[in-house]
Amino acid sequence: MWRDHLTEIIVFSFLFLLVSAMGFVAARWRAPKDMGHLDEWGLGGRSFGGWITWFLVGGDLYTAYTFVAVPALMFGAGAAGFFAVPYTIVIYPLVFLVLCRLWSVSHRHGFVTPADFVRRRFDSPVLALLIAITGIVATMPYIALQLVGIEAVLKTMGVTGDSAVARHLPIIIAFAILAAYTYQSGLRAPALIAFVKDSLIYIVILVAVVYLPYKLGGWGSIFDAADAKFKATPAPGDGILLNGNNQLQYVTLAFGSALALFLYPHSITGVLASRNRDVIKRNMSALPAYSLLLGLIALLGYMAIAAGVKPLPGAKAGSVDSNTVVPVLFDQQFPDWFAGVAYAAIGIGALVPAAIMSIAAANLFTRNIYKEYLKRDATPAQEANVSKITSLVVKVGAVACIVFLDPQFSIDLQLIGGVIILQTLPAVALGLYTRWFHRGALIAGWAAGMGLGMWMLYQIPNAVTKRAHFGGSAFSLSDFGFDTKKTIYVGIVAVLVNLAVAALLTLVLRAAKVADGADGTTPDDYFADEGDPRVTPGVDRDADSAREPVA
């Protein structure tokens, strides 16, 4: 009952309302003369320095869902759940130079989205449209997952109801407040709130990794308890060490997730809001500090095993909600006031990425669908207004996913989203370095990778929910005819097919001398920095429309 958690609810509510107030105040923080422009509303004026960008991008990538889902995976599957740590380590060297080039060309041409870049680079509105739709579709379930983190906290505090609407009413109210201050303040709201969110998470985790091992008998006892649990319930993929069946899945999932992370529109939005190239370089060097924190967060799953935590019941009879493992651990092991602080860290941790994701999805719709196909002469003010309204629609859609869909299906959808967003890698990431790929080949490669990926995902069942299709992203190699129990991450297979088709078809189209459009960028654009003049105040749509019809 909620009365048993009154102190936790009071602390949680106070901190939640505090950051909500900060969200509204953010409209006056570094206030521009006019918020009626996507550069201001959607990118914070492209003026964020090192510390703001560090908190913003860190708060965007390390979300509330990370706080509950990674330890829950460690709790249920053991070492396989640790994949999130290596992938958030290897990603930063991979994107160190890539993101600098993306920032420079976007600064020079006024690009707001990755699809803007693809439109200009490959002279193809169709390819840009596919990139935009892919980004929006991949982002939607990611936003819904932030609600899963809040829901786990509310359930632990006993804030539930009998009907679906009553049960989700606190989440609906929370996202209504989020929608209001995001509409008013744009990207400045999550940038300001990220300071509080990340500070709370660092405090909570550092206290937990010192206090809990001391209380539970030390790290040796914690790992012994985890090892005993997995040995008592043997399964092909669990254990405190990887085995021959899950090593390939682990490696491909970690590498594929690393490749996908900065292809997500919300990740790119945080980067494009930076003031200059040096800010990005410093952040790519410093953001691994969050990965250290993530490693500590993951170990909460083993601590929960040692503490004898039992997850709360799930929505379906006889099921359990593994996402409640961490909230229940804090509820049992800490004083009520500190548990309330931890719950607030998770709840606020959902607001920052949800706000950035909704802004990123709205920017994609506005720049690459609304202005490209519906109103080519839209003014900057009209663009900003459409983006604001679209961000509200996106949040409503995310809430609907949680209210009307099984939360486990939302988690599976996010795994599917990673496979989907990976198919933009050839056009976006490789496109920053080479114009060799033919635009028609990139479209064909996208279609091939997406088609194969969807087919593979369709074949994967979910043993927990008994769903026959779209039950995860681990594809059994036996379905390809191999005599093995090993699985592989669908995204890696799909993007390799995407690249192969794009490369082969490029050779064919080049040999056939099929027109490939004009590259609207120059080599110097990829090294532009703060203070360098822009080619145009925004994406030059008039020049684009004057060109001959393209693919």
C-alpha positions as CSV (number, residue, x, y, z in Angstrom):
1,M,0.0,0.0,0.0
2,W,1.1,3.5,-0.7
3,R,0.7,4.5,2.9
4,D,3.6,2.3,3.8
5,H,5.8,4.3,1.5
6,L,4.7,7.8,2.4
7,T,8.1,9.2,3.1
8,E,9.4,7.9,-0.2
9,I,6.4,9.4,-2.0
10,I,7.0,12.8,-0.4
11,V,10.7,12.9,-1.2
12,F,10.1,11.6,-4.8
13,S,7.3,14.2,-5.4
14,F,9.3,17.1,-4.0
15,L,12.3,16.4,-6.2
16,F,10.1,15.7,-9.2
17,L,8.2,19.0,-8.8
18,L,11.5,20.8,-8.3
19,V,13.0,19.7,-11.6
20,S,9.6,20.4,-13.3
21,A,9.8,24.0,-12.1
22,M,13.4,24.1,-13.5
23,G,12.0,22.9,-16.8
24,F,9.7,25.9,-17.0
25,V,12.4,28.3,-15.8
26,A,14.7,27.0,-18.5
27,A,12.9,29.1,-21.1
28,R,14.6,32.2,-19.5
29,W,18.0,30.4,-19.2
30,R,20.3,31.7,-21.9
31,A,17.1,33.1,-23.4
32,P,17.4,34.1,-27.1
33,K,15.6,37.1,-28.6
34,D,13.3,34.7,-30.5
35,M,12.5,31.1,-29.6
36,G,10.6,30.8,-32.9
37,H,13.4,29.0,-34.7
38,L,14.5,25.4,-34.6
39,D,18.1,26.4,-33.9
40,E,16.9,27.9,-30.7
41,W,13.9,25.6,-29.6
42,G,15.3,22.4,-31.0
43,L,19.1,22.9,-30.5
44,G,19.4,25.3,-27.7
45,G,20.9,28.0,-29.9
46,R,23.8,25.6,-30.8
47,S,25.6,27.3,-27.9
48,F,26.2,24.6,-25.2
49,G,29.7,24.4,-23.7
50,G,31.6,21.5,-22.3
51,W,29.8,20.9,-19.0
52,I,26.3,21.4,-20.3
53,T,26.9,19.1,-23.2
54,W,28.5,16.5,-20.9
55,F,25.4,16.4,-18.7
56,L,23.0,16.7,-21.6
57,V,24.5,13.9,-23.7
58,G,25.2,11.7,-20.7
59,G,21.7,12.2,-19.4
60,D,20.4,11.4,-22.9
61,L,22.3,8.2,-23.3
62,Y,22.2,6.8,-19.7
63,T,18.5,6.8,-19.1
64,A,16.0,5.7,-16.4
65,Y,15.5,2.5,-18.4
66,T,19.3,1.9,-18.1
67,F,19.0,2.3,-14.3
68,V,16.4,-0.5,-14.0
69,A,16.9,-2.7,-17.0
70,V,20.6,-3.4,-17.0
71,P,20.6,-4.6,-13.3
72,A,17.4,-6.6,-14.1
73,L,19.2,-8.3,-16.9
74,M,22.1,-9.1,-14.7
75,F,19.7,-10.4,-12.1
76,G,18.0,-12.7,-14.6
77,A,20.7,-13.7,-17.0
78,G,24.0,-12.9,-15.3
79,A,27.1,-11.9,-17.3
80,A,25.2,-11.5,-20.6
81,G,23.6,-8.4,-19.1
82,F,27.0,-6.8,-18.9
83,F,27.0,-6.2,-22.7
84,A,26.0,-2.6,-22.0
85,V,29.3,-1.7,-20.4
86,P,31.7,-2.6,-23.2
87,Y,29.5,-1.1,-25.9
88,T,29.4,2.2,-24.1
89,I,33.2,2.1,-23.8
90,V,34.1,1.2,-27.4
91,I,31.6,3.7,-28.9
92,Y,33.5,6.8,-28.0
93,P,36.8,6.1,-29.9
94,L,34.6,5.1,-32.9
95,V,32.6,8.3,-33.0
96,F,35.3,10.7,-31.8
97,L,36.1,12.0,-35.3
98,V,32.8,11.1,-37.0
99,L,30.7,13.4,-34.8
100,C,33.2,16.3,-35.3
101,R,32.6,16.0,-39.0
102,L,28.9,15.8,-38.6
103,W,28.9,18.9,-36.3
104,S,31.0,20.9,-38.8
105,V,29.0,20.2,-41.9
106,S,25.8,20.8,-39.9
107,H,27.1,24.1,-38.6
108,R,28.2,25.2,-42.1
109,H,24.8,24.4,-43.7
110,G,22.4,24.8,-40.8
111,F,21.4,21.1,-40.7
112,V,19.2,20.2,-37.7
113,T,18.7,16.5,-38.4
114,P,20.9,13.7,-39.9
115,A,18.3,13.5,-42.7
116,D,19.1,17.1,-43.6
117,F,22.7,16.0,-44.1
118,V,21.7,13.0,-46.2
119,R,19.4,15.2,-48.4
120,R,22.3,17.6,-49.2
121,R,25.1,15.0,-49.4
122,F,23.3,12.6,-51.8
123,D,20.9,14.9,-53.5
124,S,18.0,12.5,-52.8
125,P,14.8,13.5,-51.0
126,V,13.7,9.9,-51.1
127,L,16.8,8.7,-49.2
128,A,16.4,11.6,-46.7
129,L,12.7,10.6,-46.2
130,L,13.7,7.0,-45.4
131,I,16.3,8.2,-42.9
132,A,13.8,10.5,-41.2
133,I,11.1,7.8,-41.0
134,T,13.6,5.3,-39.7
135,G,14.7,7.7,-37.0
136,I,11.2,8.5,-35.9
137,V,10.1,4.8,-35.8
138,A,13.3,3.8,-33.9
139,T,12.9,6.6,-31.3
140,M,9.2,6.1,-30.4
141,P,9.6,2.8,-28.4
142,Y,12.7,4.3,-26.8
143,I,10.6,7.1,-25.4
144,A,8.0,4.6,-24.2
145,L,10.8,2.7,-22.3
146,Q,11.5,5.7,-20.2
147,L,8.0,5.3,-18.8
148,V,8.8,1.7,-17.9
149,G,11.5,3.0,-15.5
150,I,9.0,5.4,-13.9
151,E,6.3,2.7,-13.7
152,A,8.7,0.4,-11.9
153,V,9.3,3.1,-9.2
154,L,5.6,3.9,-8.8
155,K,4.7,0.2,-8.5
156,T,7.3,-0.2,-5.8
157,M,5.9,2.8,-3.9
158,G,2.4,1.2,-4.1
159,V,1.1,4.0,-6.4
160,T,-1.1,1.7,-8.5
161,G,-4.8,1.4,-9.4
162,D,-7.3,-1.3,-10.4
163,S,-8.0,-0.1,-13.9
164,A,-5.5,0.6,-16.7
165,V,-6.1,4.3,-16.6
166,A,-5.9,4.6,-12.8
167,R,-2.7,2.5,-12.7
168,H,-1.1,4.8,-15.3
169,L,-2.5,8.1,-14.1
170,P,0.7,9.2,-12.3
171,I,2.7,8.5,-15.5
172,I,0.1,10.5,-17.6
173,I,0.4,13.4,-15.2
174,A,4.2,13.3,-15.2
175,F,4.4,13.3,-19.0
176,A,1.8,16.1,-19.2
177,I,4.1,18.2,-17.1
178,L,7.1,17.1,-19.3
179,A,5.1,18.0,-22.4
180,A,4.3,21.5,-21.1
181,Y,7.8,22.6,-20.2
182,T,9.3,21.0,-23.3
183,Y,6.8,22.9,-25.4
184,Q,7.8,26.1,-23.7
185,S,11.6,25.7,-23.2
186,G,12.7,23.3,-25.9
187,L,16.1,21.6,-25.5
188,R,17.1,24.1,-22.8
189,A,14.7,22.2,-20.4
190,P,16.4,18.8,-20.4
191,A,19.8,20.5,-20.6
192,L,19.2,22.3,-17.3
193,I,17.4,19.3,-15.6
194,A,20.3,17.0,-16.6
195,F,22.5,18.7,-14.0
196,V,20.1,17.6,-11.2
197,K,19.4,14.2,-12.7
198,D,23.0,13.1,-13.2
199,S,24.1,14.5,-9.8
200,L,21.4,12.5,-8.0
201,I,22.3,9.3,-9.9
202,Y,26.0,9.7,-9.1
203,I,25.3,10.2,-5.4
204,V,22.8,7.3,-5.2
205,I,25.1,4.8,-7.0
206,L,28.3,5.8,-5.2
207,V,26.5,5.4,-1.8
208,A,25.0,2.1,-3.0
209,V,28.3,0.5,-4.1
210,V,29.9,1.3,-0.8
211,Y,27.0,0.6,1.6
212,L,25.4,-2.4,0.1
213,P,28.5,-4.6,-0.2
214,Y,29.3,-3.8,3.4
215,K,25.8,-4.7,4.5
216,L,25.7,-7.9,2.4
217,G,29.0,-9.3,3.5
218,G,31.4,-8.0,0.8
219,W,31.8,-8.5,-2.9
220,G,32.9,-12.1,-2.5
221,S,29.5,-13.0,-0.8
222,I,27.6,-11.1,-3.5
223,F,29.3,-13.0,-6.4
224,D,29.0,-16.3,-4.6
225,A,25.2,-15.7,-4.1
226,A,24.8,-14.9,-7.8
227,D,26.8,-17.9,-8.9
228,A,24.7,-20.2,-6.6
229,K,21.5,-18.8,-8.1
230,F,22.5,-19.5,-11.7
231,K,23.9,-22.9,-10.9
232,A,20.6,-23.8,-9.2
233,T,18.6,-22.8,-12.3
234,P,20.7,-23.8,-15.2
235,A,19.9,-22.2,-18.6
236,P,21.9,-22.0,-21.8
237,G,22.5,-18.2,-21.4
238,D,22.9,-17.5,-17.8
239,G,25.8,-17.6,-15.3
240,I,28.3,-15.1,-13.9
241,L,30.6,-16.0,-16.8
242,L,29.8,-16.2,-20.5
243,N,29.6,-19.6,-22.2
244,G,30.0,-21.0,-25.7
245,N,26.3,-20.5,-26.5
246,N,26.1,-16.7,-25.7
247,Q,29.6,-15.4,-26.5
248,L,28.8,-14.6,-30.2
249,Q,25.5,-13.0,-29.2
250,Y,27.3,-10.9,-26.5
251,V,30.0,-9.7,-28.9
252,T,27.7,-8.8,-31.8
253,L,25.1,-7.2,-29.5
254,A,27.7,-5.1,-27.8
255,F,29.3,-4.0,-31.1
256,G,26.0,-3.5,-32.9
257,S,24.6,-1.4,-30.0
258,A,27.8,0.7,-30.1
259,L,27.4,1.4,-33.8
260,A,23.7,2.2,-33.3
261,L,24.0,4.5,-30.3
262,F,25.0,7.8,-32.1
263,L,22.8,7.1,-35.1
264,Y,19.7,7.7,-32.9
265,P,18.3,11.2,-33.6
266,H,18.3,12.2,-30.0
267,S,22.1,11.4,-29.6
268,I,22.8,13.6,-32.7
269,T,20.6,16.4,-31.3
270,G,22.7,16.6,-28.2
271,V,25.9,16.8,-30.3
272,L,24.6,19.4,-32.7
273,A,23.7,21.6,-29.8
274,S,27.4,21.9,-28.9
275,R,29.2,25.2,-29.4
276,N,32.2,24.0,-31.4
277,R,34.3,20.9,-32.3
278,D,36.5,21.2,-29.2
279,V,33.4,20.7,-27.0
280,I,32.6,17.4,-28.8
281,K,36.2,16.2,-28.6
282,R,36.3,16.9,-24.8
283,N,33.0,15.2,-24.3
284,M,33.9,12.1,-26.3
285,S,37.0,11.8,-24.0
286,A,35.0,12.4,-20.8
287,L,31.7,10.6,-21.3
288,P,33.3,7.1,-20.5
289,A,33.0,8.3,-16.9
290,Y,29.3,7.4,-17.3
291,S,30.3,3.9,-18.5
292,L,32.2,3.5,-15.2
293,L,28.9,4.4,-13.4
294,L,27.0,2.0,-15.7
295,G,29.3,-0.8,-14.6
296,L,28.5,-0.1,-11.0
297,I,24.7,0.2,-11.8
298,A,24.9,-3.3,-13.5
299,L,26.3,-4.9,-10.3
300,L,23.1,-3.8,-8.5
301,G,21.6,-6.9,-10.1
302,Y,24.0,-9.2,-8.3
303,M,23.5,-7.3,-5.1
304,A,19.7,-7.8,-5.4
305,I,20.4,-11.6,-5.7
306,A,22.5,-11.5,-2.5
307,A,19.8,-9.5,-0.7
308,G,17.2,-12.0,-1.6
309,V,15.1,-9.5,-3.6
310,K,11.9,-10.8,-5.2
311,P,10.6,-8.8,-8.1
312,L,7.0,-7.5,-7.8
313,P,4.2,-9.3,-9.7
314,G,3.8,-8.4,-13.4
315,A,0.7,-7.3,-15.2
316,K,-0.2,-10.9,-16.2
317,A,-1.2,-13.5,-13.7
318,G,1.8,-15.6,-12.5
319,S,4.4,-13.2,-14.1
320,V,6.9,-11.0,-12.4
321,D,8.1,-7.5,-13.3
322,S,11.9,-7.8,-13.4
323,N,12.3,-4.1,-13.8
324,T,11.3,-3.7,-10.2
325,V,14.4,-5.4,-8.9
326,V,16.4,-2.2,-8.3
327,P,13.5,-0.2,-6.7
328,V,12.7,-3.1,-4.4
329,L,16.4,-3.5,-3.5
330,F,16.5,0.2,-2.4
331,D,13.2,-0.1,-0.6
332,Q,14.4,-3.0,1.5
333,Q,18.0,-2.0,2.1
334,F,17.9,1.8,2.6
335,P,16.0,4.3,4.8
336,D,12.8,5.6,3.3
337,W,14.2,9.0,2.7
338,F,17.2,7.8,0.7
339,A,15.0,5.3,-1.2
340,G,12.9,8.3,-2.2
341,V,16.0,10.1,-3.5
342,A,16.9,7.0,-5.5
343,Y,13.4,6.8,-6.9
344,A,13.5,10.5,-7.9
345,A,16.8,9.9,-9.7
346,I,15.2,7.2,-11.8
347,G,12.0,9.3,-12.4
348,I,14.0,12.4,-13.3
349,G,16.3,10.1,-15.3
350,A,13.3,9.4,-17.5
351,L,12.4,13.0,-18.2
352,V,15.7,14.1,-19.7
353,P,16.0,11.5,-22.5
354,A,12.3,11.5,-23.1
355,A,12.3,15.3,-23.7
356,I,15.4,15.1,-26.0
357,M,13.9,12.1,-27.9
358,S,10.6,13.8,-28.5
359,I,12.4,17.0,-29.7
360,A,14.6,15.0,-32.1
361,A,11.6,13.1,-33.5
362,A,9.7,16.3,-33.9
363,N,12.7,18.0,-35.7
364,L,12.8,15.0,-38.2
365,F,9.1,15.3,-39.0
366,T,9.3,19.1,-39.4
367,R,12.4,19.4,-41.5
368,N,12.3,16.3,-43.6
369,I,8.5,15.6,-44.0
370,Y,6.6,18.8,-43.3
371,K,8.9,21.2,-45.0
372,E,10.1,18.9,-47.7
373,Y,6.7,17.6,-48.8
374,L,3.9,19.6,-47.2
375,K,5.1,23.3,-47.0
376,R,8.3,24.0,-48.8
377,D,8.1,27.8,-48.1
378,A,7.6,27.3,-44.3
379,T,9.1,30.1,-42.3
380,P,11.5,29.4,-39.3
381,A,8.6,30.3,-36.9
382,Q,6.3,27.9,-38.6
383,E,8.9,25.2,-38.4
384,A,9.3,25.8,-34.7
385,N,5.6,25.7,-34.1
386,V,5.1,22.5,-36.1
387,S,8.0,20.9,-34.2
388,K,6.5,21.9,-30.8
389,I,3.1,20.4,-31.7
390,T,4.7,17.2,-33.1
391,S,6.7,16.7,-29.9
392,L,3.4,16.7,-28.0
393,V,2.0,14.1,-30.3
394,V,5.1,11.9,-29.9
395,K,4.8,12.0,-26.1
396,V,1.1,11.1,-26.3
397,G,2.1,8.1,-28.5
398,A,4.7,7.0,-26.0
399,V,2.2,7.1,-23.2
400,A,-0.3,5.2,-25.3
401,C,2.3,2.4,-25.8
402,I,2.6,1.9,-22.1
403,V,-1.1,2.1,-21.3
404,F,-2.3,-0.2,-24.1
405,L,0.7,-2.5,-24.8
406,D,2.4,-5.1,-22.6
407,P,5.5,-3.3,-21.1
408,Q,7.6,-6.4,-22.1
409,F,6.5,-5.8,-25.7
410,S,7.8,-2.2,-25.4
411,I,11.1,-3.6,-24.3
412,D,11.2,-5.9,-27.3
413,L,10.3,-2.9,-29.5
414,Q,13.3,-1.0,-28.3
415,L,15.5,-4.0,-29.3
416,I,13.9,-3.9,-32.7
417,G,14.5,-0.1,-32.8
418,G,18.3,-0.8,-32.6
419,V,18.1,-3.1,-35.6
420,I,16.1,-0.4,-37.5
421,I,18.4,2.5,-36.7
422,L,21.5,0.6,-37.8
423,Q,20.2,0.6,-41.3
424,T,21.0,4.3,-41.5
425,L,24.7,3.7,-40.9
426,P,25.8,3.6,-44.6
427,A,24.1,6.9,-45.5
428,V,24.8,8.8,-42.3
429,A,28.1,7.6,-40.8
430,L,29.9,6.4,-43.9
431,G,28.4,9.3,-45.9
432,L,30.4,11.7,-43.7
433,Y,33.6,10.2,-45.2
434,T,32.7,9.2,-48.7
435,R,30.4,10.0,-51.5
436,W,31.3,6.8,-53.3
437,F,28.0,5.0,-52.7
438,H,25.3,5.7,-55.3
439,R,22.1,7.2,-53.8
440,G,20.0,4.5,-55.5
441,A,22.2,1.8,-54.1
442,L,21.9,3.2,-50.6
443,I,18.1,3.1,-50.9
444,A,18.3,-0.5,-52.1
445,G,20.7,-1.4,-49.3
446,W,18.4,0.2,-46.7
447,A,15.5,-1.9,-48.1
448,A,17.5,-5.1,-48.1
449,G,18.8,-4.7,-44.6
450,M,15.4,-3.6,-43.2
451,G,13.6,-6.5,-45.0
452,L,16.1,-9.1,-43.7
453,G,16.1,-7.6,-40.2
454,M,12.3,-7.6,-40.0
455,W,12.2,-11.2,-41.2
456,M,14.8,-12.4,-38.7
457,L,13.0,-10.5,-35.8
458,Y,9.7,-12.1,-36.8
459,Q,11.2,-15.5,-36.3
460,I,12.3,-14.9,-32.8
461,P,9.9,-16.0,-30.0
462,N,9.7,-14.7,-26.5
463,A,9.9,-17.5,-23.9
464,V,8.8,-15.3,-21.1
465,T,5.6,-13.9,-22.6
466,K,5.0,-16.9,-24.9
467,R,4.8,-14.6,-27.9
468,A,5.7,-16.4,-31.1
469,H,7.2,-13.4,-33.0
470,F,9.2,-10.2,-32.4
471,G,10.4,-11.6,-29.0
472,G,13.9,-10.0,-29.0
473,S,17.0,-9.5,-31.2
474,A,18.9,-12.8,-30.6
475,F,18.6,-14.9,-33.8
476,S,19.4,-18.6,-33.6
477,L,22.0,-19.6,-36.2
478,S,20.2,-23.0,-36.5
479,D,17.5,-21.1,-38.5
480,F,20.2,-20.4,-41.1
481,G,21.0,-24.1,-41.3
482,F,23.9,-24.2,-38.9
483,D,24.1,-27.1,-36.4
484,T,24.6,-25.0,-33.3
485,K,22.7,-23.4,-30.4
486,K,24.5,-20.1,-30.8
487,T,22.6,-16.9,-31.5
488,I,23.7,-13.6,-33.1
489,Y,22.4,-10.1,-32.9
490,V,20.0,-9.4,-35.8
491,G,21.3,-5.8,-36.3
492,I,24.8,-6.9,-37.3
493,V,23.6,-9.4,-39.9
494,A,21.1,-6.9,-41.3
495,V,23.6,-4.0,-41.6
496,L,26.2,-6.2,-43.2
497,V,23.6,-7.2,-45.9
498,N,22.7,-3.5,-46.2
499,L,26.4,-2.6,-46.9
500,A,26.9,-5.5,-49.3
501,V,23.9,-4.6,-51.4
502,A,24.8,-0.9,-51.4
503,A,28.4,-1.7,-52.5
504,L,27.5,-4.2,-55.2
505,L,24.6,-2.1,-56.6
506,T,26.9,1.0,-56.6
507,L,29.3,-0.8,-59.0
508,V,26.4,-1.8,-61.2
509,L,24.8,1.7,-61.3
510,R,28.2,3.4,-61.9
511,A,28.9,1.0,-64.8
512,A,25.4,1.7,-66.2
513,K,26.2,5.5,-65.9
514,V,23.0,6.1,-63.9
515,A,22.7,9.7,-62.7
516,D,23.7,10.2,-59.1
517,G,22.9,13.9,-58.4
518,A,25.2,16.5,-57.1
519,D,27.0,16.6,-53.7
520,G,25.9,19.8,-52.0
521,T,28.9,19.8,-49.6
522,T,32.6,20.5,-50.0
523,P,35.6,19.0,-48.3
524,D,36.1,22.1,-46.2
525,D,32.6,21.8,-44.8
526,Y,33.7,18.9,-42.7
527,F,36.3,20.9,-40.8
528,A,34.3,24.1,-40.2
529,D,34.3,25.4,-36.6
530,E,32.7,28.1,-34.5
531,G,33.0,31.4,-36.1
532,D,33.3,30.1,-39.7
533,P,30.6,31.5,-42.0
534,R,27.6,29.4,-42.8
535,V,26.7,28.6,-46.4
536,T,23.0,29.5,-45.7
537,P,21.0,30.4,-42.6
538,G,19.4,27.0,-42.9
539,V,19.0,24.1,-45.4
540,D,18.8,25.8,-48.8
541,R,15.6,24.3,-49.9
542,D,15.1,26.7,-52.8
543,A,18.4,25.6,-54.3
544,D,17.4,22.0,-53.8
545,S,14.0,22.5,-55.5
546,A,15.7,24.1,-58.5
547,R,17.6,20.9,-59.3
548,E,16.3,18.3,-61.7
549,P,14.0,15.7,-60.2
550,V,16.1,13.1,-58.3
551,A,15.6,9.6,-56.8
